[in-house]
Amino acid sequence: RVLNPAINIPIVSIATTLPGASPDDIESLVTVPIEDSVNALPDIKTVTSSSQDSVSIVSIEFEAGIDPDKAKTDVQSAVDSVTDLPENAETPLVQKLDFENEPIWTFTLSTMSDNASLVRFGKLLRDRLENAPTIDRVETTGLDDEEIQVLISPEKLTAFGLDPLTISQSIRAGTGSFPAGSISTGTSSFVLSIDPTVTTIEELRDIKITVGTNTVSLADIATIQQRTKPDASTSYIATQTQAPRETIRFDIYKTSSANITDAVKAANEITDDVTAEYQNTFTISSILNSGEEVDEQYYELLRDLLITVSLVFLTLFLFLGLRQAIIASLAIPLTFLITFTVMSATDISLSFIAFFSLLLSLGLLVDDTIVVISALTAYYRTGKFTPLEAGLLVWRDFRTAIITTTLTTVWAFVPLLLSTGIIGEFIRPIPIVVSTTLLASLGVALFITLPFFIILLNSKVPYRVTLLFRVLGVALILTLFVTIMPQGPLYVFALILFCINIIIYFYVRYSLYMRSRARIAGNERVKSESKFSGYINNGVINFDGVERRYRAIIDAILSKPINRRKTVIAVVLFSIFSYLLVPLGLVKSEFFPKSDQEYIYLSLELPSGSNIERTKTEMLTILEDTRRLENTKFVTGSLRLSIDPSSGFAGSGDNTALITLLLPPEGARDISSIALSEQLRKKYSQYQNGKVSIVEISDGPPAGSDLQIKLTGEDLAVLDANADKIQQYLAGQSGVTNISKSIKAGTSKVVFIPDNQKMLAAGVTQEQMGLWLRTYASGFTLQEDAKLQSGTDDSQDIVLRTASVPQTAADIATISVTTQTGSVPLISLGRFELRPNPTLITREEGKRTLSVTASTTQGASATELNTELESFADTLNLPEGYAWATGGLNEENDRSVQAILMAMLLSFLLIIITMVLQFSSFRKAFIVMLVIPLSISGVFIVFAMTNTPLSFPALIGILALFGIVVKNSILIVDKINQNLKQDMYLKEAVVDAAGSRLEPITLTSFATIVGLIPITLSDPLWRGLGGAIMSGLFFSGTMMLFFIPVVYYIFFQNSEGKEELVKNK
């Protein structure tokens, strides 16, 4: 069991770090060379990149069908061939996109004790969790990570004539290892290396540095200490009764092979054990638990499955009888057994999509069984045929029709496999599971249900069959006894007594039955038994009266031309009216509708350049404000964290923070998350200190922002000016929120412009100057994950800095640089200048891009807003070499709709080819296909009345209707053909076909509708799909019963049947 289906998209990313580099430098020095190296690879679809402070990320999407692992290998080879990256750039990290690489459990750890205890316990808990075999890694926010700081004194460096490069080389020499290869003797081989000579902080302090003819210790010129990293991120939690307090946020990731439920269970057990060791003085507050979501979703779907089975069983019992209902229900587990085998072979996990597909199939798989049982019961009730003869008649009359109807329904789902991209991978289980189930149900109906029902109707059941069922019954009873009976000293004795009771019962059962029957007296009882027996064999609701009235109506319509014309005109007018509802705007479009959630995210963004202390102050203010809201369990806040609706959580800059509101379950609060989000948007719409975005995560796969438009060109200033126009336009549209652009105005960067002549005279290179500036501003890591004996088992970085706190711009003039002639002020070797500094530079296909994104509020149509946005973009009059394109949800929506339309076309062609092959007539195939537009018209009527959006799942439902509704037309037309072959008059053939097929058509349609009710009502994500099928079946099923017989009679009244033969004579 998994939460979401596997999404295997061949996308590979390359992340490269160049510490201290600006976005402009990252683009030119790192991003462009890497892009050039991968552009030569085959089967590339798109190459996009982003360049920001110190980090370059290049993403390559390959064509569908390319193996992601092979794509990663090819990209790695291309990146390894790049030789012109800067020397201090870190090794590029190549990874394939993994949609399952998300936290399975996010929680906060807090305590009423001191913060030092919280940190110690947090590290202990983190280590325990990381040691679990099912857990891949644990990421934390607010856990004070420590480092070994080498704080050099600029004055002492000047006094000794040292520079940062000399110090860093000495430290790396002592803390690093130097493998030299291997040597061998006559019988053995040995690894040759120099191990680190510095293993403790004391030894680090004692490192000797040569200065001319003198030697000094590192401790003489620097302070070496184990300290918390500067500007460490922090996390907070608050409740209605508790003010914000520091906490540690844990994000737990499972291994790729681990089951989500097992991994979360293991993590829960570890946290429970560790907190119990400390007398529960630490509190775990769960934010997001995928394991619980999987279990909850699984049990909800299982509940829906049981309700669906019960409703279908009740339907069959009411219309056919208890025996028939039991036999039809037996087809369900047999069919699902075959389906699960195919799912295992095709590597489809039991995700909620697969489970939904099974629920969707449940209403369809009994159709073939219903047709077989209904027809066999009808033939047998006449009293003219034995069970075997009735079964042979069913095989003769219905075999072709059942095979054809099943194939047409399969043709409606199979084309969904043509869908590509994220959506295509997301819905991939639907066509495979549904098609497999339908084909399996066909085999079960014809080769298991039909012969089994013949045997059941035959009163003379072979003794071997009776004996088999007796043995199976005894085995089932014993199994239940062994399972339920508690273990104990009398267990064996009780089992023996139970077996003796079974034997005695079999010997005296007939005598008991006869004596009980003799005690029952009175005519009323006999009548009651007879009535009950009728329910058992024939059901509660008798279709004979309905069928007689229906035959009379059809006969009356066919008898007069005016009645036939009225029927056709009424159906056509109804269809035209329903189709007009779409352009009139009464049927809204929404890709994936929003639904109620148990969490709301507030993304805080202060102006670029805001330091982390200011962000922390603003975040705590919002926490204090939101914690008092009703209908909230608790509120958390994390610095340097952001969220994107399409890509999830991500680290961010000092000016960002993420506030999470945890809500009670939907039934335990009096307001939906959607309504609460609207209240919060209004509350923070006038927020003056920055921007607060209310983020809601919609159901469905990640598909991007609701509204997105991408501008491409070379000059960022031109792109930015046009992006501002788009932002202003969106700000004036109702239903639009969270408007932002990908490139934001950053604080100006301070650029040192060296005087080359003065630097040459002083003997200082530009690289040395850069090292001085970096040491002063942020320091740099000398040794990552160094294991020094410092009282802890944690790996710690050794970092060279000038101070343990961030430096200020005002002190930059105090830096002195050691030169060949002594120390000189850095300011004397050049000048400082302020220049614009974009926070991010994005590229696509080698061109710079800038994206404007926005979200829509509840009730607003993203499709309509995107259409209006495109119209506005046409008025921008971009310069030559610049262009715009839609993206995000609109791009994915267009791609998915195109795939659905192609699937509809292919489905239509496959169905009509099947019809032509069966009926050997294009006109008859055309008549059968007429029911498709009728079914779609029913969808528009119901969606307009119930204000249900025409979502992507609804489009899948409409596609499914193609095959589902056609099967009913096939049954009527096929029976008409059979009647005509018996030399019946045309009108008589049509009336008889319509009447005799009324019961199976009604039952199959009703069973499908009833089977979809639970999932349609319980899951908003699939309400459109279930609603489309149910409404299409209801309207098309009703109209088709009158429309198809009338149209057939009109088409063939002068060419088929005995009437035409008489005329010719």
Backbone hydrogen bonds, N-H to C=O, Kabsch-Sander energy under -0.5 kcal/mol:
donor,donor_aa,acceptor,acceptor_aa,energy
2,V,350,L,-0.8
8,N,6,A,-0.6
9,I,7,I,-1.0
11,I,9,I,-2.4
12,V,60,I,-2.6
13,S,95,Q,-3.3
14,I,58,V,-2.6
15,A,93,L,-2.5
16,T,14,I,-0.5
16,T,56,S,-2.7
18,L,54,S,-2.7
21,A,18,L,-2.0
26,I,22,S,-3.0
27,E,23,P,-2.4
28,S,24,D,-2.1
29,L,25,D,-3.0
30,V,26,I,-1.9
31,T,26,I,-2.6
32,V,27,E,-2.6
34,I,30,V,-1.9
35,E,31,T,-2.8
36,D,32,V,-2.6
37,S,33,P,-1.5
38,V,34,I,-1.7
39,N,35,E,-1.7
41,L,38,V,-1.8
44,I,41,L,-0.6
45,K,61,E,-3.1
46,T,61,E,-1.6
48,T,59,S,-2.6
49,S,843,R,-2.3
50,S,57,I,-2.4
51,S,841,I,-2.9
52,Q,55,V,-2.6
53,D,839,T,-0.6
54,S,21,A,-2.3
55,V,52,Q,-1.3
56,S,16,T,-2.8
57,I,50,S,-2.5
58,V,14,I,-2.3
59,S,48,T,-3.3
60,I,12,V,-3.1
61,E,46,T,-2.6
62,F,10,P,-3.1
62,F,60,I,-0.5
63,E,43,D,-2.5
66,I,63,E,-1.6
71,A,67,D,-2.5
72,K,68,P,-2.2
73,T,69,D,-2.1
74,D,70,K,-2.6
75,V,71,A,-2.4
76,Q,72,K,-2.6
77,S,73,T,-2.1
78,A,74,D,-2.0
79,V,75,V,-2.6
80,D,76,Q,-2.3
81,S,77,S,-0.8
81,S,78,A,-0.5
82,V,79,V,-1.7
89,A,86,P,-1.5
90,E,17,T,-3.1
93,L,15,A,-3.2
94,V,92,P,-0.6
95,Q,13,S,-2.5
95,Q,93,L,-0.5
97,L,11,I,-3.2
99,F,7,I,-0.5
101,N,98,D,-1.6
102,E,100,E,-2.3
104,I,252,I,-3.0
105,W,252,I,-1.1
106,T,288,L,-3.2
107,F,250,F,-1.8
108,T,285,S,-2.3
109,L,248,I,-2.6
110,S,283,T,-2.1
112,M,281,T,-0.6
118,L,114,D,-1.4
119,V,115,N,-2.3
120,R,116,A,-2.4
121,F,117,S,-2.6
122,G,118,L,-2.6
123,K,119,V,-2.3
124,L,120,R,-2.0
125,L,121,F,-2.8
126,R,122,G,-2.5
127,D,123,K,-2.4
128,R,124,L,-2.3
129,L,125,L,-2.5
130,E,126,R,-2.4
131,N,127,D,-1.2
132,A,129,L,-1.4
135,I,132,A,-1.3
136,D,134,T,-0.5
136,D,253,Y,-2.2
137,R,253,Y,-1.2
139,E,251,D,-2.8
141,T,249,R,-2.0
142,G,233,S,-0.6
144,D,142,G,-0.8
145,D,143,L,-0.8
147,E,227,R,-2.8
148,I,797,D,-3.0
149,Q,147,E,-0.8
149,Q,225,Q,-2.8
150,V,799,V,-3.1
151,L,149,Q,-0.8
151,L,223,T,-2.9
152,I,150,V,-0.9
152,I,801,R,-2.8
153,S,221,I,-2.1
157,L,153,S,-2.5
158,T,154,P,-2.2
159,A,155,E,-2.4
160,F,156,K,-2.7
161,G,157,L,-1.1
162,L,157,L,-2.3
166,T,163,D,-0.5
167,I,163,D,-1.6
168,S,164,P,-2.8
169,Q,165,L,-2.2
170,S,166,T,-1.8
171,I,167,I,-2.2
172,R,168,S,-2.5
173,A,169,Q,-1.8
174,G,170,S,-1.5
175,T,171,I,-2.4
176,G,172,R,-1.7
178,F,194,I,-2.6
180,A,192,L,-3.2
181,G,192,L,-0.7
183,I,190,F,-3.0
185,T,188,S,-3.5
190,F,183,I,-3.8
192,L,181,G,-2.9
193,S,191,V,-0.5
194,I,178,F,-1.4
195,D,193,S,-0.5
197,T,174,G,-1.5
198,V,174,G,-2.0
199,T,197,T,-0.6
201,I,789,Q,-0.6
204,L,200,T,-1.8
205,R,201,I,-2.4
206,D,202,E,-1.3
207,I,204,L,-1.3
209,I,216,V,-3.2
211,V,214,N,-3.8
212,G,210,T,-0.5
214,N,211,V,-2.5
216,V,209,I,-2.7
218,L,207,I,-2.0
219,A,205,R,-2.0
220,D,217,S,-1.3
221,I,217,S,-0.6
221,I,218,L,-1.1
222,A,218,L,-1.4
223,T,151,L,-2.5
224,I,222,A,-0.6
225,Q,149,Q,-1.9
225,Q,223,T,-0.6
227,R,147,E,-2.3
227,R,225,Q,-0.7
229,K,145,D,-2.5
232,A,229,K,-0.9
235,S,247,T,-0.8
236,Y,637,G,-2.9
237,I,245,R,-2.0
238,A,635,V,-2.7
239,T,242,Q,-2.0
245,R,237,I,-2.1
247,T,235,S,-3.3
248,I,109,L,-2.2
249,R,141,T,-3.1
250,F,107,F,-3.2
251,D,139,E,-2.9
252,I,105,W,-2.5
252,I,250,F,-0.5
253,Y,137,R,-2.4
255,T,134,T,-2.0
258,A,255,T,-1.0
263,A,259,N,-2.8
264,V,260,I,-2.7
265,K,261,T,-2.3
266,A,262,D,-2.5
267,A,263,A,-2.3
268,N,264,V,-2.6
269,E,265,K,-2.3
270,I,266,A,-2.1
271,T,267,A,-2.5
272,D,268,N,-2.5
273,D,269,E,-2.4
274,V,270,I,-2.7
275,T,271,T,-2.4
276,A,272,D,-1.9
277,E,273,D,-1.5
278,Y,274,V,-0.7
278,Y,275,T,-0.7
279,Q,276,A,-1.7
280,N,275,T,-2.7
281,T,278,Y,-1.4
283,T,110,S,-3.2
285,S,108,T,-2.4
285,S,283,T,-0.5
286,S,284,I,-0.6
287,I,106,T,-3.1
288,L,106,T,-1.9
290,S,104,I,-2.8
290,S,288,L,-0.5
291,G,104,I,-0.8
293,E,289,N,-2.0
294,V,290,S,-2.8
295,D,291,G,-2.4
296,E,292,E,-3.1
297,Q,293,E,-3.0
298,Y,294,V,-2.8
299,Y,295,D,-2.7
300,E,296,E,-2.2
301,L,297,Q,-2.5
302,L,298,Y,-2.6
303,R,299,Y,-2.4
304,D,300,E,-2.5
305,L,301,L,-2.5
306,L,302,L,-2.5
307,I,303,R,-2.6
308,T,304,D,-2.7
309,V,305,L,-2.6
310,S,306,L,-2.4
311,L,307,I,-2.7
312,V,308,T,-2.6
313,F,309,V,-2.6
314,L,310,S,-2.7
315,T,311,L,-2.4
316,L,312,V,-2.4
317,F,313,F,-2.5
318,L,314,L,-2.5
319,F,315,T,-1.9
320,L,316,L,-2.8
321,G,316,L,-1.5
322,L,535,Y,-0.8
323,R,536,I,-1.8
325,A,321,G,-2.1
326,I,322,L,-2.5
327,I,323,R,-2.2
328,A,324,Q,-2.6
329,S,325,A,-2.2
330,L,326,I,-1.6
331,A,327,I,-0.7
331,A,328,A,-0.9
332,I,329,S,-1.2
334,L,330,L,-1.2
335,T,331,A,-2.3
336,F,332,I,-2.6
337,L,333,P,-2.0
338,I,334,L,-1.4
339,T,335,T,-2.1
340,F,336,F,-2.9
341,T,337,L,-1.5
342,V,338,I,-1.9
343,M,339,T,-2.6
344,S,340,F,-2.2
345,A,341,T,-1.9
346,T,342,V,-2.1
347,D,344,S,-0.9
348,I,343,M,-2.8
349,S,347,D,-0.6
351,S,349,S,-2.1
352,F,3,L,-1.0
355,F,351,S,-2.6
356,F,352,F,-2.3
357,S,353,I,-2.2
358,L,354,A,-1.8
359,L,355,F,-2.1
360,L,356,F,-2.9
361,S,357,S,-2.4
362,L,358,L,-1.6
363,G,359,L,-1.0
364,L,361,S,-1.0
365,L,361,S,-3.4
366,V,362,L,-0.8
367,D,364,L,-1.6
368,D,364,L,-0.5
369,T,365,L,-0.6
370,I,366,V,-3.0
371,V,367,D,-2.5
372,V,368,D,-2.2
373,I,369,T,-2.9
374,S,370,I,-3.2
375,A,371,V,-2.3
376,L,372,V,-2.6
377,T,373,I,-2.7
378,A,374,S,-2.4
379,Y,375,A,-2.5
380,Y,376,L,-2.2
381,R,377,T,-2.4
382,T,378,A,-0.9
382,T,379,Y,-0.5
383,G,380,Y,-1.4
390,A,386,T,-2.9
391,G,387,P,-2.2
392,L,388,L,-2.2
393,L,389,E,-2.1
394,V,390,A,-2.1
395,W,391,G,-2.2
396,R,392,L,-2.2
397,D,393,L,-3.1
398,F,394,V,-2.6
399,R,395,W,-1.0
402,I,398,F,-3.0
403,I,399,R,-2.2
404,T,400,T,-2.5
405,T,401,A,-2.8
406,T,402,I,-2.2
407,L,403,I,-2.2
408,T,404,T,-2.5
409,T,405,T,-1.7
410,V,406,T,-2.3
411,W,407,L,-2.7
412,A,408,T,-0.8
412,A,409,T,-0.5
413,F,409,T,-0.7
413,F,410,V,-1.2
414,V,410,V,-2.6
416,L,413,F,-1.8
417,L,414,V,-2.3
418,L,415,P,-2.1
419,S,416,L,-1.6
424,G,420,T,-1.5
425,E,421,G,-2.0
426,F,422,I,-2.4
427,I,423,I,-2.3
428,R,424,G,-0.5
428,R,425,E,-0.5
430,I,427,I,-1.5
432,I,428,R,-1.2
433,V,429,P,-3.0
434,V,430,I,-2.5
435,S,431,P,-2.0
436,T,432,I,-2.2
437,T,433,V,-2.3
438,L,434,V,-2.5
439,L,435,S,-2.4
440,A,436,T,-2.5
441,S,437,T,-2.5
442,L,438,L,-1.8
443,G,439,L,-1.8
444,V,440,A,-2.4
445,A,441,S,-2.6
446,L,442,L,-2.1
447,F,443,G,-2.4
448,I,444,V,-1.8
449,T,444,V,-3.1
450,L,445,A,-1.6
452,F,448,I,-2.0
453,F,449,T,-2.6
454,I,450,L,-1.8
455,I,451,P,-2.1
456,L,452,F,-2.1
457,L,453,F,-2.3
458,N,454,I,-1.4
459,S,457,L,-0.6
461,V,459,S,-1.5
466,T,462,P,-2.1
467,L,463,Y,-3.0
468,L,464,R,-2.0
469,F,465,V,-2.2
470,R,466,T,-2.1
471,V,467,L,-2.5
472,L,468,L,-2.6
473,G,469,F,-2.3
474,V,470,R,-2.7
475,A,471,V,-2.5
476,L,472,L,-2.2
477,I,473,G,-2.4
478,L,474,V,-2.6
479,T,475,A,-2.2
480,L,476,L,-2.3
481,F,477,I,-2.2
482,V,478,L,-2.7
483,T,479,T,-2.1
484,I,480,L,-2.6
485,M,481,F,-2.8
491,Y,488,G,-1.5
494,A,490,L,-2.6
495,L,491,Y,-2.2
496,I,492,V,-2.1
497,L,493,F,-2.2
498,F,494,A,-2.3
499,C,495,L,-2.0
500,I,496,I,-2.2
501,N,497,L,-2.3
502,I,498,F,-1.8
503,I,499,C,-2.1
504,I,500,I,-2.6
505,Y,501,N,-2.4
506,F,502,I,-2.0
507,Y,503,I,-1.4
508,V,504,I,-1.9
509,R,505,Y,-1.3
512,L,508,V,-2.4
513,Y,509,R,-2.1
514,M,510,Y,-2.4
515,R,511,S,-2.2
516,S,512,L,-2.2
517,R,513,Y,-2.2
518,A,514,M,-2.1
519,R,515,R,-1.5
520,I,516,S,-0.7
520,I,517,R,-0.7
521,A,519,R,-0.5
526,V,522,G,-1.2
527,K,523,N,-2.6
528,S,524,E,-2.7
529,E,525,R,-2.8
530,S,526,V,-2.5
531,K,527,K,-2.7
532,F,528,S,-2.8
533,S,529,E,-2.7
534,G,530,S,-1.8
535,Y,531,K,-1.9
536,I,532,F,-2.2
537,N,533,S,-2.1
538,N,534,G,-3.6
539,G,534,G,-0.7
539,G,535,Y,-1.2
540,V,317,F,-0.5
540,V,318,L,-0.8
541,I,318,L,-3.8
542,N,540,V,-0.5
547,E,543,F,-2.9
548,R,544,D,-2.2
549,R,545,G,-2.0
550,Y,546,V,-2.4
551,R,547,E,-2.5
552,A,548,R,-2.0
553,I,549,R,-2.2
554,I,550,Y,-2.5
555,D,551,R,-2.6
556,A,552,A,-2.2
557,I,553,I,-2.3
558,L,554,I,-2.6
559,S,555,D,-1.4
560,K,556,A,-0.8
560,K,557,I,-0.6
564,R,560,K,-1.7
565,R,561,P,-2.5
566,K,562,I,-2.3
567,T,563,N,-2.0
568,V,564,R,-2.1
569,I,565,R,-2.8
570,A,566,K,-2.5
571,V,567,T,-2.0
572,V,568,V,-2.4
573,L,569,I,-2.7
574,F,570,A,-2.1
575,S,571,V,-2.1
576,I,572,V,-2.6
577,F,573,L,-2.5
578,S,574,F,-2.1
579,Y,575,S,-2.3
580,L,576,I,-1.7
581,L,577,F,-0.6
581,L,578,S,-0.9
582,V,579,Y,-1.0
584,L,580,L,-1.5
585,G,582,V,-1.7
586,L,581,L,-1.8
587,V,581,L,-1.0
588,K,586,L,-0.6
590,E,950,L,-0.7
600,I,661,L,-1.8
601,Y,695,V,-1.8
602,L,659,I,-3.3
603,S,601,Y,-0.6
603,S,693,S,-3.0
604,L,602,L,-0.7
604,L,657,A,-2.8
605,E,691,K,-2.6
606,L,655,N,-2.9
610,S,607,P,-2.0
615,T,611,N,-1.9
616,K,612,I,-2.4
617,T,613,E,-2.1
618,E,614,R,-2.2
619,M,615,T,-2.6
620,L,616,K,-2.4
621,T,617,T,-1.6
622,I,618,E,-2.0
623,L,619,M,-2.6
624,E,620,L,-2.5
625,D,621,T,-1.5
626,T,622,I,-3.1
627,R,623,L,-2.1
628,R,625,D,-0.7
629,L,626,T,-1.7
632,T,629,L,-0.6
633,K,662,L,-3.5
634,F,662,L,-0.8
635,V,238,A,-3.1
636,T,660,T,-2.3
637,G,236,Y,-2.4
638,S,658,L,-2.3
639,L,234,T,-2.2
640,R,656,T,-2.4
641,L,638,S,-0.6
642,S,650,A,-2.5
644,D,648,G,-2.0
647,S,644,D,-0.5
648,G,644,D,-2.8
650,A,642,S,-2.1
652,S,640,R,-1.8
656,T,653,G,-1.5
657,A,604,L,-1.9
658,L,638,S,-2.7
659,I,602,L,-2.9
660,T,636,T,-2.7
661,L,600,I,-3.1
662,L,634,F,-2.5
662,L,660,T,-0.6
663,L,598,E,-2.9
663,L,661,L,-0.6
668,A,665,P,-2.0
669,R,666,E,-1.0
676,L,672,S,-2.4
677,S,673,S,-2.2
678,E,674,I,-1.7
679,Q,675,A,-1.9
680,L,676,L,-2.2
681,R,677,S,-2.3
682,K,678,E,-2.1
683,K,679,Q,-2.1
684,Y,680,L,-2.4
685,S,681,R,-0.5
685,S,682,K,-0.6
687,Y,684,Y,-1.4
691,K,605,E,-2.5
693,S,603,S,-2.6
693,S,691,K,-0.6
695,V,601,Y,-2.9
695,V,693,S,-0.7
696,E,694,I,-0.5
698,S,696,E,-0.7
699,D,593,P,-0.7
707,L,854,A,-2.5
709,I,852,V,-2.0
710,K,885,A,-3.8
711,L,850,L,-2.8
712,T,883,A,-2.8
713,G,848,R,-2.3
716,L,714,E,-0.7
719,L,715,D,-2.1
720,D,716,L,-2.9
721,A,717,A,-2.2
722,N,718,V,-1.9
723,A,719,L,-2.2
724,D,720,D,-2.1
725,K,721,A,-1.2
726,I,722,N,-1.9
727,Q,723,A,-2.6
728,Q,724,D,-2.4
729,Y,725,K,-2.1
730,L,726,I,-2.7
731,A,727,Q,-2.4
732,G,728,Q,-0.8
732,G,729,Y,-0.9
733,Q,730,L,-1.7
736,V,733,Q,-1.0
737,T,855,S,-2.9
740,S,853,T,-2.5
742,S,851,S,-2.8
744,K,742,S,-0.6
746,G,744,K,-0.5
749,K,835,R,-2.6
751,V,749,K,-0.7
751,V,833,E,-3.4
753,I,751,V,-0.6
753,I,831,R,-3.5
755,D,829,L,-3.1
756,N,754,P,-0.9
759,M,755,D,-2.5
760,L,756,N,-2.3
761,A,757,Q,-2.3
762,A,758,K,-1.9
763,G,759,M,-0.9
764,V,759,M,-2.4
769,M,765,T,-1.9
770,G,766,Q,-2.3
771,L,767,E,-1.9
772,W,768,Q,-2.1
773,L,769,M,-2.3
774,R,770,G,-2.4
775,T,771,L,-2.4
776,Y,772,W,-2.0
777,A,773,L,-2.7
778,S,774,R,-2.1
779,G,774,R,-2.8
780,F,800,L,-1.6
782,L,798,I,-3.5
783,Q,798,I,-1.3
786,A,783,Q,-0.6
786,A,796,Q,-2.0
788,L,786,A,-1.0
789,Q,199,T,-2.8
790,S,788,L,-1.6
790,S,792,T,-0.6
796,Q,786,A,-2.1
798,I,783,Q,-2.5
799,V,148,I,-2.5
799,V,797,D,-0.6
800,L,780,F,-2.6
801,R,150,V,-2.4
801,R,799,V,-0.6
802,T,775,T,-0.7
807,Q,777,A,-0.8
811,D,808,T,-0.8
812,I,809,A,-1.3
813,A,810,A,-0.5
814,T,811,D,-1.7
815,I,812,I,-1.2
817,V,824,V,-3.3
819,T,822,G,-2.1
820,Q,762,A,-1.6
822,G,819,T,-1.2
824,V,817,V,-2.3
826,L,815,I,-2.9
828,S,825,P,-1.5
829,L,826,L,-1.8
830,G,827,I,-0.8
831,R,753,I,-2.0
833,E,751,V,-2.1
835,R,749,K,-2.2
839,T,744,K,-1.4
841,I,51,S,-2.5
842,T,849,T,-0.8
843,R,49,S,-2.4
844,E,847,K,-3.0
845,E,47,V,-2.8
847,K,844,E,-1.7
848,R,713,G,-0.6
849,T,842,T,-3.0
850,L,711,L,-2.2
852,V,709,I,-2.3
853,T,740,S,-2.9
854,A,707,L,-2.1
855,S,737,T,-3.3
857,T,735,G,-1.9
860,A,857,T,-1.9
862,A,860,A,-0.7
863,T,589,S,-0.7
865,L,861,S,-2.3
866,N,862,A,-2.3
867,T,863,T,-2.0
868,E,864,E,-2.3
869,L,865,L,-2.3
870,E,866,N,-2.4
871,S,867,T,-1.8
872,F,868,E,-2.0
873,A,869,L,-2.5
874,D,870,E,-1.5
875,T,872,F,-1.6
876,L,873,A,-1.5
882,Y,879,P,-1.8
883,A,712,T,-1.7
885,A,710,K,-1.9
887,G,708,Q,-1.8
889,L,705,S,-3.5
890,N,887,G,-0.9
891,E,887,G,-0.8
892,E,888,G,-2.3
893,N,889,L,-3.1
894,D,890,N,-2.9
895,R,891,E,-2.4
896,S,892,E,-2.6
897,V,893,N,-3.2
898,Q,894,D,-2.5
899,A,895,R,-1.9
900,I,896,S,-2.5
901,L,897,V,-2.9
902,M,898,Q,-2.4
903,A,899,A,-2.4
904,M,900,I,-2.8
905,L,901,L,-2.4
906,L,902,M,-2.7
907,S,903,A,-2.9
908,F,904,M,-2.8
909,L,905,L,-2.3
910,L,906,L,-2.6
911,I,907,S,-2.6
912,I,908,F,-2.6
913,I,909,L,-2.3
914,T,910,L,-2.1
915,M,911,I,-2.3
916,V,912,I,-2.5
917,L,913,I,-2.3
918,Q,914,T,-1.9
919,F,915,M,-3.0
920,S,916,V,-2.1
925,A,921,S,-1.6
926,F,922,F,-2.5
927,I,923,R,-2.3
928,V,924,K,-2.1
929,M,925,A,-2.0
930,L,926,F,-1.0
930,L,927,I,-0.7
931,V,928,V,-1.1
932,I,929,M,-1.7
934,L,930,L,-1.0
935,S,931,V,-2.1
936,I,932,I,-2.0
937,S,933,P,-1.9
938,G,934,L,-1.5
939,V,935,S,-1.3
940,F,936,I,-1.8
941,I,937,S,-1.8
942,V,938,G,-2.0
943,F,939,V,-2.6
944,A,940,F,-2.2
945,M,941,I,-2.0
946,T,942,V,-2.4
947,N,943,F,-0.8
948,T,943,F,-1.7
950,L,588,K,-4.1
951,S,949,P,-1.7
952,F,591,F,-2.7
955,L,951,S,-1.7
956,I,952,F,-1.8
957,G,953,P,-2.0
958,I,954,A,-2.3
959,L,955,L,-2.3
960,A,956,I,-2.5
961,L,957,G,-1.7
962,F,958,I,-0.9
962,F,959,L,-0.9
963,G,959,L,-0.6
963,G,960,A,-0.6
964,I,960,A,-1.9
965,V,961,L,-2.6
966,V,961,L,-0.5
966,V,962,F,-0.9
967,K,963,G,-1.1
968,N,964,I,-0.5
968,N,965,V,-0.7
969,S,965,V,-1.1
970,I,966,V,-2.4
971,L,967,K,-1.8
972,I,968,N,-1.4
973,V,969,S,-2.7
974,D,970,I,-2.9
975,K,971,L,-1.6
976,I,972,I,-2.3
977,N,973,V,-2.2
978,Q,974,D,-2.0
979,N,975,K,-2.5
980,L,976,I,-2.6
981,K,977,N,-1.8
982,Q,978,Q,-0.7
982,Q,979,N,-0.9
983,D,980,L,-1.7
984,M,979,N,-1.4
989,A,985,Y,-3.0
990,V,986,L,-2.6
991,V,987,K,-2.8
992,D,988,E,-2.6
993,A,989,A,-2.2
994,A,990,V,-2.6
995,G,991,V,-2.5
996,S,992,D,-2.9
997,R,993,A,-1.5
998,L,995,G,-0.9
999,E,995,G,-0.5
1001,I,997,R,-2.0
1002,T,998,L,-2.6
1003,L,999,E,-2.8
1004,T,1000,P,-2.5
1005,S,1001,I,-2.3
1006,F,1002,T,-2.8
1007,A,1003,L,-2.8
1008,T,1004,T,-2.0
1009,I,1005,S,-2.5
1010,V,1006,F,-2.8
1011,G,1007,A,-2.3
1012,L,1008,T,-1.2
1012,L,1009,I,-0.5
1013,I,1009,I,-0.8
1013,I,1010,V,-0.7
1016,T,1012,L,-2.0
1017,L,1013,I,-2.1
1018,S,1014,P,-1.9
1019,D,1015,I,-1.7
1022,W,1019,D,-0.8
1023,R,1020,P,-0.9
1026,G,1022,W,-2.5
1027,G,1023,R,-2.5
1028,A,1024,G,-2.2
1029,I,1025,L,-2.0
1030,M,1026,G,-2.6
1031,S,1027,G,-2.7
1032,G,1028,A,-2.3
1033,L,1029,I,-2.5
1034,F,1030,M,-2.2
1035,F,1031,S,-2.4
1036,S,1032,G,-2.3
1037,G,1033,L,-2.0
1038,T,1034,F,-1.5
1039,M,1035,F,-2.8
1040,M,1036,S,-3.1
1041,L,1037,G,-1.0
1042,F,1039,M,-1.3
1043,F,1039,M,-3.4
1044,I,1040,M,-1.7
1046,V,1042,F,-1.4
1047,V,1043,F,-2.9
1048,Y,1044,I,-2.6
1049,Y,1045,P,-2.1
1050,I,1046,V,-2.5
1051,F,1047,V,-2.5
1052,F,1048,Y,-2.1
1053,Q,1049,Y,-1.0
1055,S,1052,F,-1.5
1056,E,1052,F,-1.6
1058,K,984,M,-1.1
1060,E,1057,G,-0.5
1061,L,1057,G,-1.2
1062,V,1058,K,-2.5
1063,K,1059,E,-1.9
1064,N,1060,E,-2.1
1065,K,1061,L,-1.5
